[in-house]
Amino acid sequence: MRFDLTLIQPWINEGARVLDLGCGDGTLLATLAEQKNVSGIGLEIDPANITLALAKGVNVIEHDLNVGLGNFRDNSFDMVVMTLALQTLRFPHLVIDEMLRVGRECIVTFPNFGHWRSRWYLGQRGKMPVSKFLPYTWYDTPNIHFCTVKDFEALCTDKNIRILNSAVIGADNNQNAIADRFPNLLGVTAVYHISK
Amino acid sequence: MTPEQNDSVGIVVPQTLHFDQPLTLACGRALPKHDIVYETYGSLNADKSNGILICHALSGHHHAAGIHHADDRKPGWWDSCIGPGKPIDTNVFFVLSINNIGGCNGSTGPTAINPDTGKPWGPDFPPLRCRDWVESQYLMMQHFGISQWAAIIGGSLGGMQAMRWALEYPDAMRHCIVIASAMKLSAQNIAFNEIARRAITSDPNFFEGRYLEHNTLPRQGLALARMVGHITYLSEDGMKQKFGRELKTGNLNLGSGSDSDVEFEVESYLRYQGEAFSGSFDANTYLLMTKALDYYDLAREYNDDPVQAFSHAKCAFMVISFTTDWRFAPARSREIVDALVAANKSVSYAQIEADHGHDAFLIPIPRYMDVFHAYMKRLKQELGHAL
């Protein structure tokens, strides 16, 4: 399983009701259902992923996150999770507002554009970074709203969002002490546990 | 289609079950006795846990899959989804498909003889509600000794029955699969139904519904009703692709003489559909079914709150809609899904890209089949089937 998905599991309570935005093939919800008796619903737009999630026994609703979460009631979930989808949204800040309205707590993970490789790539080559992890060119990328660890924390400050936990995953696809000290420079993926 | 074809249930023989005890109806009246015509596919397992009930739509009937004789070219109306290896896999499940009461394919309805008069019921057949079908289906369930369906599945009006089941008999089903359906009709839906009914009742051969006593049929009116209905089953794009502005006869060139021989393909198609239907369906049944549709309102007795209504359900739900369905548009399905989420129920939803309008639920569109198969996999797993 992707390491950000492993990392967030301790933050999700036994038996919680979880909404997973952009649930992909349902791996996270299937694991949570098995290990923590979580009742989850995934939102997904990709037909192939929807079929995979259904076949895993995961409840999935075909839903475009860009239309918001107006279909869901206030505080109707214990936890709203969105892993590696923030950067694909048209209005990421509005979706975060909506996540905090629908869920009592939220978990957001995103690729950190402040990582030294991105900085180096742009600084040295003067071109938008392309990597194995983010292989798209600027004109065909689904990732239209990149941000850094610092940017995300500034948004949380602006919106009075509480950061309950945070972590970064380094280039070795693991948590390490050095990356934790310099998250915006050494974190490839940032992981935030937030609430109102 | 041949019986040897390995994804067909093959030749099936419709059965009839006679019920002698009165069936009390939502209108307060009772059917003193009634017959149900049905077909079954697959076999019931030892603990009777693999039963699936199929609920049919407005003009549907018991013949959902397979063929009736070796030369039968027309398989059942949902043969695309029911059979060995198909989404409703008859290698695994026991499938019951019945003709609802009020119907005209053998179950007791307006064409049956009213025991009090010795004449056909005709317009005197009691008005029905969706819940009456659920009650009569429940009697069938008892007959087969099934205490819980693996699933109740229906498209359109069939989906409405499946949802009503989930509220009336929450312990009697594990899954509810609702396809191209809605929690109630829109004003536009009712308007189209009313045109259809007026077409029937204004036919000079209608005789206030007593056409059988006059040895005639309001075929013209019923054909018109079906033509109107058919337009609402198709999408604009679907019609454009299927017919465009192609001419069946005549030509539109200026100076070609008369217009009277000009016939567009779409006109010919609708006329054919109307005529075929008017020879095989009963007008009183059509009136009765459209009324039951119009009056259906899932949440009416739950303070008009679908969340409160669904809070009574215990099964898991799968909801499927089709992009070009404007009769029961995807938004209607999404209302069902949203209410189920708010009621904290297990629910999945797929919106299938399709050009076929409302009729898409009958067509084996690849993504529709993928989604249906994937969901049915969990039913198989619950039965302990190796996959």
Contacts between the chains, C-beta under 8 A, distances in Angstrom:
chain1	res1	chain2	res2	distance
A	17	B	344	7.2
A	39	B	346	7.4
A	41	B	341	6.5
A	41	B	347	7.2
A	47	B	350	7.9
A	47	B	367	5.7
A	47	B	370	7.8
A	50	B	350	5.9
A	50	B	371	6.8
A	51	B	367	7.9
A	51	B	370	4.8
A	51	B	371	5.9
A	51	B	374	4.7
A	52	B	374	7.6
A	54	B	348	6.0
A	54	B	350	7.9
A	54	B	371	6.4
A	54	B	374	3.8
A	54	B	375	5.1
A	54	B	377	7.6
A	54	B	378	7.7
A	55	B	374	4.1
A	55	B	377	5.2
A	55	B	378	7.9
A	57	B	377	7.9
A	57	B	378	4.7
A	57	B	381	7.0
A	59	B	316	7.7
A	59	B	346	5.6
A	59	B	347	6.1
A	59	B	348	4.9
A	60	B	348	5.4
A	60	B	349	7.7
A	61	B	337	6.1
A	61	B	341	7.5
A	61	B	347	7.1
A	61	B	348	6.5
A	61	B	349	4.5
A	62	B	349	5.5
A	62	B	350	5.1
A	62	B	351	4.9
A	63	B	349	7.9
A	71	B	334	6.8
A	71	B	337	7.7
A	71	B	338	4.7
A	71	B	341	7.4
A	72	B	338	7.5
A	72	B	341	6.5
A	72	B	342	7.8
A	73	B	342	5.2
A	76	B	341	7.2
A	76	B	342	6.4
A	76	B	344	8.0
